[in-house]
């Protein structure tokens, strides 16, 4: 049983925004018309969701994250506090480049650590893990662990967020996951 939608009185949800059952929108957040947010999501304090953004089910977006047009967050994505998304590769105040937005996709179950930055046009693979403060300038493979500026891969992660001791074989399960099977 999913709970009802909950929007804090200081939050602004524009008419035409589509929010799923059980989603919670906290203090001073703004969800724009045309944004689609799935079921059982949490949008922390000061989150902005632009028109045309699609957010899947079970997504958690921590405080002070702006999800700009062109960004798609699939189911169960975690965005840590202060994650930064961009949508234009070479912005200039005096030059309109809205027709040049590059899509960014964060696939199912991926984690974006606090204050990480995703340069537009990248895809973060399913269950990948982007370390805090990393700057993602190119695609991240599924289950990869990336850190640094620019982000570089240093390992592999399981679906439950456990670091794997060796490169993946046919399965990307940690010891806890394999003991349940």
Secondary structure, DSSP 8 states (H G I E B T S, - for coil): -----EE-TT-EE-TT-EE-TT-EE-TT-EE-TT-EE-TT-EE-TT-EE-TT-EE-TT-EE-SS-EE-TTEEE-TT-EE-TT-EE---SS-BTTB--GGG---EEE-TT-EE-TT-EE-TT-EE-TT-EE-TT-EE-S-B-TTEEEETBTTEEEEEB-TTS-B-SS---S----HHHHHH-
